[in-house]
Amino acid sequence: MAVTDLPERLLQQAVHLALTEPSRTWACTNGDTIQVIAAGLPNVYAGPDFSDMAVLHHGTVVVGNGEFHVRESDWLNHNHTGNPDYEHLLLHIVMVCDTPLPGVARWTLQVPAADVSDALRRQRHSKVTTVADVEEIQHFALLRLMRQTATARQAFKRVGKAEALKFMVAGWTARLMARRHRPLDTALMRSLRTAIVASPLGSLVAEIETTSAQQLVLMLQSAERYPIATEGIGVRREVVVNVILPALCAAATQEQRVVLLQWYWSTPAIHAYAILRQRFANQSQHYVWQQQGMLEYLRMHGKRISTCGETLRSYGVDGILEFIRASGVA
């Protein structure tokens, strides 16, 4: 049996899972290259299959809905033409391009059968994680960055960049101190606060106005190689994610902010967190955004993991759209 002969609902779930890798680029049928940085929330009711997808194209994030069909011609077979629920569709996602239908969506994306088969295998081996879980964690990851960026922006206005960096490091170390199960080197934490401004990472924040978007990520990667004080790379990555990245986003232009978001979605994690293995046993921690999304969920809900979907729908999407608008992207 060919993979395209499987039930459409099963393939829809697999395709959605295949699209939840934000670092991957996809070629659309019109020749455009896009990144799906958020694959949207699955819709089990009438209307498009995925809502609030976020697509990065030529430095701009575009938010909209997506519809999946096994074959492009299924658009006609399902009588979507003229249906107002499908107006202004962002993505028409198909496995087989058998009938070109220009104009039904901004982009038509053909997902290879091999990617769908791989997603089906991943679904089969997952006992707990669902497709929705992956998408919800993506949204919580963006919520976390949005919240930290707002904190950095307020601190900049109050005390300027240099003092704001010290304030943000102090806040991060205070949160670590509150985790009694984790031993801390108080001398190291204190030295991070005093050394952050003069470090290569601190200098990058201070000089962001004179740094081109094209060079920003390379300079961030280079600056991360140099110690702030006497910390190891694991602690330094924590400072980058919780202090430096939000500070850069707060001071960035639209073009700079887009490449910083690309870094956030595509940077591998250095190590796994034990607390996340306990609370999210079947979730991957391969990328920074995955860890940040799970940490933000725990910050908001603690052990009540079952309420994740409800909270995302009532708060998360609006918060994300607000961050996208504040970032100056479409």
Secondary structure by P-SEA (a helix, b strand, c coil): cccccccaaaaaaaaaaaaccccbbbbccccbbbbccccccccccccccccbbbbbcccbbbbbbbbbbcccccccccccccccccccccccccccccccccccccbbbbbcaaaaaaaaaaaaacccccaaaaaaaaaaaaaaaaaaaaaaaaaaaccccaaaaaaaaaaaaaaaaaccccccaaaaaaaaaacccccaaaaaaaacccccccaaaaaaaaaaacccccccaaaaaaaaaccaaaaaaaaccaaaaaaaaaaaaccccccccaaaaaaccccccccaaaaaaaaaaaacccccccaaaaaaaaccaaaaaaaaaaaccc
